[in-house]
Amino acid sequence: MNKTKIVATIGPASQDKNVLKQMILAGLDVIRINMSHADEKFCDDIITKVNDLNQELNTNVAIMMDLNGPTLVVNHLHEKQLALKIDDVIEVYADKQVDGNHAISISYDHLKDDLKYNSHLVLGDHEVILKVIDKSDEVITCKVEKEGTIINGMKVISPDCKLNFPFLTEKDKKDILYAHKHKVDFLALSFVMSSENVLEVNDLLIQMNDNRMSILTKIETEEAVNEIDEIIRVSDGILIARGDLGVSLPVERIPGIQKMIIHKCHNEGKVSLVATEFLASMENNNHPTRAEVSDIANAVLDGVDAVVLCGETTIGKYPIEALTMMEKVIETAEEDIPYFELLDNAMRTEEEGITGSLAYSVATTASRLKCVAIVTPTVSGYTARRISRFRPICPIIALSEDEAVIKQLSLYFGVYGLKIKEFTSFDMMMSESLEVLKQFMDTKEHDKVIITGGYPFKKVKNTNFMRIEEL
């Protein structure tokens, strides 16, 4: 039972119900729908299939919707594509039809106002790089610094300039409303520049009276890295999107930024996720490279909560094999996680409080007694989240009547949510907790278990008991 969770992006290679089923059986915890490539019809299909499979398999796979964000794209070309060579000169227009063979249009009206001389436009995943050499009221003239082929819809960023367009697009607002109506569990925000962007989405959810959907902020820009402390503070979790981050910043900076953000999230008790190219070679091969295996293992050893598969499961030839390999690497890497170091770090940064103090005691005792599990009946999931921060060696089994709470816990390190009926007494809580545990795990006689929570159930706000049971 792996503690580090797996998120898989769904696309043409994985949208078949049988493939989804095999991926869930292989260890999938959360499915991700990328709204840059999906429409409502696709979302309806995937959400229905996941809900059906959760019923069939008695699982609690959650759903993440990844917003398109305020991105610029190439929206007009004279031909289907434009091949460029180094030192070619190209004309760039703002949101208009173009006629020339060496001209493109980009979907932003005020492009010429925001771009500076000698600034750059990076197209796609560094496929083409243009440098601004001249500007007029009508056109921006650029020179090609990295040759390649431009196609319609290719993403465009300017790492040198701040472009002054609204954070929430009309498409994003529509997608957020869709996510709210369909009870999506996690909302991932793209191209965040500041904590104000996150608060804007949070305000929108408040207006919808939605307090169940968690906000995950994707870190893809230098501005977001510079304001990481404030962004973590207002987010439920952070997704380190190494693909776009590697376009905005030199790629050699990415490993250090990844470690820094995972560490900060751990200190703040927020979930951390890492995405992009973990098993990129498995898009076309059924076996990973040694470097890819090391990449996954290093993220696990740093204490990340979840890893994200992207192209491997959307367009790759081996989506099930990629997920199975990810599960296998995680299982082995978790044997070497510095659990006591992570626990000590969490203890040093834990605020004074009853639940946090008891969570630390639970994690410490579980490790010392070699407990097989920590069981925590919970109303909101708060106790399970606090215990997860201390990275106990054994799994945390969170019992709740609320399916939404169970799914919200699906990204937290080591936490596994199970649905239960209402407890009417303390003795019932104890006996039912042990019974559910025995059904969920392969326990044996003399195994030790910690049961912790708040009692009277639903009437106290803090965790106030810890009980050790020997089976």
C-alpha positions in Angstrom: 0.0 0.0 0.0 1.9 3.0 -1.3 1.7 6.3 0.6 2.7 8.6 -2.3 -0.4 9.1 -4.4 -0.6 8.9 -8.2 -2.5 11.3 -10.5 -3.0 10.3 -14.1 -4.2 12.7 -16.9 -6.9 11.2 -19.0 -6.9 11.5 -22.8 -7.4 9.4 -26.0 -5.1 6.6 -24.7 -6.9 6.2 -21.4 -10.5 7.3 -21.8 -11.8 3.8 -22.5 -13.7 2.5 -19.5 -11.8 -0.8 -19.4 -8.4 1.1 -19.5 -9.6 3.3 -16.7 -10.6 0.3 -14.7 -7.2 -1.3 -15.1 -5.5 1.9 -14.1 -7.6 2.2 -10.9 -6.8 -1.4 -10.0 -3.1 -0.7 -10.6 -3.1 2.1 -8.0 -4.6 5.3 -9.5 -5.8 7.7 -6.8 -6.9 10.8 -8.8 -7.8 11.4 -12.4 -6.9 14.7 -14.0 -8.8 16.3 -16.9 -6.8 19.0 -18.7 -9.3 21.7 -19.9 -6.7 22.9 -22.4 -7.7 19.9 -24.5 -11.1 18.9 -23.1 -14.7 20.0 -23.6 -17.8 19.4 -21.6 -18.8 16.3 -23.6 -15.4 14.7 -22.8 -15.8 15.7 -19.1 -19.3 14.3 -18.9 -18.0 11.0 -20.3 -15.0 10.7 -18.0 -16.8 11.8 -14.8 -19.6 9.3 -15.5 -17.1 6.4 -16.1 -15.1 7.2 -12.9 -18.3 7.4 -10.8 -19.5 4.1 -12.2 -16.1 2.4 -11.6 -16.0 3.8 -8.0 -19.3 2.1 -7.4 -18.3 -1.1 -9.1 -14.8 -1.4 -7.5 -15.7 0.2 -4.1 -13.0 2.8 -4.6 -12.9 6.5 -4.0 -10.9 7.8 -7.0 -11.2 11.6 -7.0 -11.4 14.1 -10.0 -9.1 17.0 -10.7 -9.9 19.6 -13.3 -6.9 21.6 -14.6 -8.0 25.0 -16.0 -6.6 26.3 -19.3 -5.6 29.6 -17.7 -4.8 33.0 -19.3 -2.6 31.6 -22.0 -1.6 33.1 -25.3 -1.7 31.0 -28.5 -0.9 31.3 -32.1 -4.3 31.9 -33.6 -3.7 32.7 -37.3 -1.2 31.4 -39.9 -1.3 31.8 -43.6 -0.7 28.1 -44.1 -1.2 25.1 -41.8 2.3 25.5 -40.4 5.3 27.7 -40.7 8.9 26.4 -40.7 11.5 28.9 -39.6 15.3 29.0 -39.7 17.7 30.8 -37.4 18.0 34.5 -38.2 14.8 34.5 -40.3 12.7 37.7 -39.8 9.0 37.2 -39.0 6.1 39.6 -38.4 3.9 39.1 -35.4 0.4 40.6 -35.2 -2.1 40.9 -32.4 -5.2 38.8 -33.0 -5.8 39.4 -36.7 -5.9 37.4 -39.9 -2.5 37.3 -41.6 -1.7 37.0 -45.3 2.1 36.7 -45.5 4.1 33.5 -45.4 6.4 34.9 -42.8 3.8 36.2 -40.4 1.8 34.9 -37.4 -0.9 36.3 -35.2 -1.1 35.8 -31.4 -4.3 35.9 -29.4 -3.7 39.1 -27.4 -4.9 42.6 -28.4 -2.3 44.5 -26.4 0.7 42.4 -27.3 2.6 45.4 -28.9 2.0 47.5 -25.8 3.4 44.9 -23.3 6.4 43.5 -25.3 9.7 45.3 -25.0 12.6 45.6 -27.4 15.0 42.6 -27.1 12.4 40.6 -25.2 11.5 37.1 -26.3 8.5 35.0 -27.4 8.8 31.3 -26.6 6.5 29.1 -28.6 5.4 25.6 -27.5 7.9 23.7 -25.3 10.8 25.8 -26.5 10.2 24.6 -30.1 10.7 28.1 -31.4 12.2 31.2 -29.8 11.7 34.7 -31.3 13.5 38.0 -30.3 11.7 41.4 -30.7 13.9 43.6 -32.9 11.3 46.3 -33.9 7.8 47.5 -33.1 5.2 49.7 -34.7 1.5 50.4 -34.2 0.6 47.5 -36.4 3.3 44.9 -36.2 6.1 43.5 -34.0 9.1 42.4 -36.0 11.1 39.4 -34.6 14.2 37.5 -35.4 14.3 33.7 -35.0 16.8 32.7 -32.3 15.8 29.0 -32.3 14.5 27.4 -35.4 11.5 25.2 -35.6 7.9 24.8 -36.9 5.0 26.9 -35.8 1.4 25.5 -35.9 -1.9 27.0 -35.0 -2.8 26.7 -31.3 0.8 26.6 -30.2 1.2 28.1 -26.7 3.2 31.4 -26.5 4.9 33.0 -23.4 7.1 36.0 -22.9 9.5 35.2 -20.0 11.0 38.7 -20.2 7.7 40.7 -19.9 4.6 40.9 -17.8 1.5 40.7 -19.9 -1.4 42.6 -18.5 -4.4 40.5 -19.2 -7.1 39.3 -16.7 -6.2 36.1 -14.8 -9.7 34.5 -15.1 -10.8 34.0 -18.7 -14.5 33.5 -19.7 -13.6 29.9 -20.5 -12.1 29.4 -17.1 -15.2 30.9 -15.4 -17.4 28.6 -17.4 -15.2 25.6 -16.5 -15.2 26.4 -12.8 -19.0 26.6 -12.8 -19.1 23.2 -14.6 -16.7 21.8 -11.9 -18.9 23.1 -9.2 -22.1 21.6 -10.7 -20.4 18.2 -11.2 -18.8 18.1 -7.7 -15.2 18.0 -9.0 -12.8 17.5 -6.0 -9.7 19.5 -7.1 -9.3 22.6 -9.2 -5.8 23.2 -10.6 -5.1 26.8 -11.5 -2.8 27.5 -14.5 -0.3 30.3 -15.0 -0.8 31.9 -11.5 1.3 35.0 -11.1 0.4 36.0 -7.5 -1.7 35.0 -4.4 -4.3 37.5 -5.6 -5.0 35.2 -8.6 -5.7 32.3 -6.2 -7.9 34.5 -4.0 -9.9 35.6 -7.0 -10.8 31.9 -7.7 -11.5 31.3 -4.0 -13.9 34.3 -4.0 -15.7 32.8 -7.0 -16.2 29.5 -5.2 -17.5 31.4 -2.1 -20.1 33.0 -4.4 -21.1 29.6 -5.5 -21.3 28.4 -1.9 -18.8 25.7 -2.7 -16.6 24.8 0.3 -15.8 21.2 -0.9 -13.5 21.9 -3.9 -9.8 22.2 -3.1 -7.6 24.7 -4.9 -4.3 23.5 -6.2 -2.0 26.2 -7.6 0.3 25.3 -10.5 3.7 26.8 -10.4 4.7 27.6 -14.0 6.2 31.1 -13.9 9.1 33.0 -12.4 6.6 35.4 -10.8 4.9 32.4 -9.0 8.2 31.1 -7.7 9.1 34.6 -6.4 5.8 34.8 -4.5 5.7 31.1 -3.4 5.3 31.7 0.3 2.1 33.8 -0.2 0.8 31.4 -2.8 1.2 28.4 -0.6 -0.5 30.2 2.3 -3.8 30.8 0.3 -3.8 27.5 -1.6 -4.8 24.0 -0.5 -1.9 22.5 -2.4 0.8 23.2 -5.0 1.4 21.5 -8.3 4.9 21.9 -9.6 4.4 21.9 -13.4 7.9 21.3 -14.6 7.1 21.6 -18.3 5.9 25.2 -18.4 8.2 26.1 -15.6 11.1 24.9 -17.7 10.0 27.3 -20.4 9.8 30.3 -18.1 13.1 29.5 -16.3 16.4 27.8 -17.2 15.9 24.1 -16.9 18.9 23.7 -14.5 17.0 25.6 -11.9 14.0 23.2 -11.8 15.3 20.5 -9.5 16.2 23.0 -6.8 12.9 24.8 -7.1 11.1 21.4 -6.9 12.9 20.5 -3.6 12.3 24.0 -2.2 8.5 23.9 -2.8 8.0 20.4 -1.5 9.8 21.4 1.7 7.8 24.6 2.1 4.5 22.7 1.5 5.5 20.2 4.1 6.2 22.9 6.6 2.8 24.5 5.9 0.8 21.2 5.9 -0.2 21.7 2.3 -0.1 18.9 -0.3 2.6 19.0 -3.0 2.5 17.5 -6.4 5.1 17.2 -9.2 4.2 16.8 -12.9 5.7 16.4 -16.3 8.0 13.8 -18.0 8.4 11.3 -15.1 8.0 8.5 -17.6 8.1 10.3 -20.9 10.0 7.4 -22.7 7.0 5.2 -21.9 4.9 7.1 -24.3 6.5 4.9 -27.0 8.3 2.2 -25.0 7.0 -0.3 -22.4 10.0 0.3 -20.1 11.4 3.5 -18.5 15.0 4.8 -18.5 17.1 4.7 -15.4 17.1 8.5 -15.2 13.2 8.5 -15.1 13.2 5.9 -12.3 15.7 8.1 -10.3 13.5 11.2 -11.0 10.4 9.5 -9.4 12.4 8.1 -6.5 14.0 11.5 -5.7 10.5 13.1 -5.5 9.3 10.4 -3.2 12.4 10.7 -1.0 11.8 14.4 -0.7 8.4 13.7 0.8 6.1 14.7 -2.1 2.4 13.9 -1.6 1.7 12.9 -5.2 3.2 12.5 -8.6 1.4 13.2 -11.9 1.4 11.3 -15.2 0.7 13.5 -18.2 1.5 12.4 -21.8 2.3 8.9 -20.6 -1.5 8.3 -20.0 -3.1 10.8 -22.4 -1.4 9.9 -25.7 1.1 7.2 -24.8 1.0 3.7 -26.1 1.3 2.1 -22.6 -0.9 4.0 -20.1 -1.5 1.0 -17.8 2.1 -0.1 -17.9 3.3 3.4 -17.1 1.0 3.6 -14.1 2.1 0.1 -12.9 5.8 1.1 -13.2 5.1 4.3 -11.3 3.5 2.3 -8.5 6.4 -0.1 -8.4 9.1 2.6 -8.2 7.2 4.4 -5.5 6.8 1.2 -3.4 10.6 0.6 -3.5 11.5 4.3 -2.9 9.3 4.6 0.1 11.4 2.1 1.9 14.2 4.7 2.0 12.1 7.8 2.9 13.8 9.7 5.8 10.6 9.4 7.9 12.1 10.5 11.2 13.8 13.5 9.6 10.5 14.6 8.0 8.7 14.0 11.3 11.3 16.1 13.2 11.0 18.9 10.6 7.2 18.9 10.9 7.4 18.9 14.7 9.7 22.0 14.7 7.3 23.9 12.5 4.0 22.8 14.0 1.9 25.5 15.7 0.8 25.0 19.3 -2.5 23.3 19.4 -4.3 20.2 20.7 -4.8 18.4 17.3 -1.2 19.1 16.1 0.4 17.9 19.4 -1.7 14.8 19.4 -1.0 14.1 15.7 2.7 14.3 16.5 2.3 11.8 19.4 0.3 9.5 17.2 2.9 9.5 14.4 5.8 9.0 16.9 4.1 6.2 18.8 3.1 4.4 15.6 6.7 4.4 14.5 8.1 3.3 17.9 5.5 0.5 18.3 5.7 -0.5 14.6 2.0 -0.2 14.3 0.4 -1.5 11.1 -2.1 1.4 10.8 -3.4 4.6 12.3 -7.2 4.7 12.2 -9.0 8.0 12.6 -12.8 8.5 12.4 -13.2 12.0 11.1 -15.9 14.5 10.2 -13.9 17.0 8.2 -10.6 15.1 7.5 -8.6 17.6 9.6 -7.1 15.0 11.9 -6.0 12.8 9.1 -4.4 15.8 7.3 -2.4 16.8 10.4 -1.2 13.2 11.0 -0.1 13.0 7.3 2.1 16.0 7.8 4.2 14.0 10.3 4.8 11.3 7.7 4.2 8.2 9.9 5.6 4.9 8.5 2.3 3.1 8.6 -0.9 4.1 6.6 -3.5 6.4 7.9 -7.0 5.0 7.5 -9.6 7.9 7.6 -13.2 6.8 8.3 -15.9 9.2 7.3 -19.6 9.2 6.5 -19.0 12.0 3.9 -17.8 10.8 0.5 -16.6 14.3 -0.4 -14.3 14.3 2.7 -12.9 10.9 1.7 -12.0 12.2 -1.8 -10.5 15.4 -0.5 -8.0 13.2 1.4 -7.0 11.3 -1.7 -3.9 13.5 -2.4 -2.5 13.4 1.2 0.5 11.3 1.8 -0.3 8.0 3.4 -4.1 8.7 3.9 -6.7 6.3 2.7 -10.4 7.2 3.1 -13.1 4.7 3.8 -16.8 5.3 4.0 -18.6 4.2 7.2 -22.0 4.5 8.8 -22.6 6.9 11.7 -21.1 6.0 15.1 -23.5 6.3 17.9 -21.2 5.5 20.8 -17.5 5.4 21.8 -17.5 1.6 22.0 -19.1 1.3 18.6 -16.4 3.7 17.2 -13.7 1.4 18.6 -15.2 -1.9 17.4 -16.3 -0.7 14.0 -12.9 1.0 13.4 -11.1 -2.3 14.0 -13.6 -4.3 11.9 -13.2 -1.9 8.9 -9.4 -2.1 9.3 -9.4 -5.9 9.1 -11.5 -5.8 6.0 -9.2 -3.2 4.3 -5.8 -4.6 5.3 -4.3 -8.0 5.7 -3.8 -7.9 9.5 -2.7 -10.7 11.8 -2.8 -11.5 15.5 -0.8 -9.2 17.8 -0.6 -6.4 15.2 -0.8 -3.0 16.9 -3.1 -0.3 15.8 -3.6 3.3 17.0 -7.2 4.7 16.9 -7.4 8.5 17.3 -10.0 11.2 16.8 -12.4 13.5 18.6 -15.2 12.4 21.0 -18.1 13.0 21.4 -18.2 12.5 17.6 -19.3 15.6 15.7 -19.4 17.6 18.9 -15.8 18.4 19.5 -13.5 20.5 17.2 -10.2 19.0 18.3 -8.7 15.5 18.3 -8.8 14.5 22.0 -8.0 10.8 22.3 -5.4 8.2 21.2 -6.0 4.5 21.9 -3.6 1.7 21.2 -5.1 -1.7 20.3 -3.4 -5.1 19.9 -5.3 -7.4 17.5 
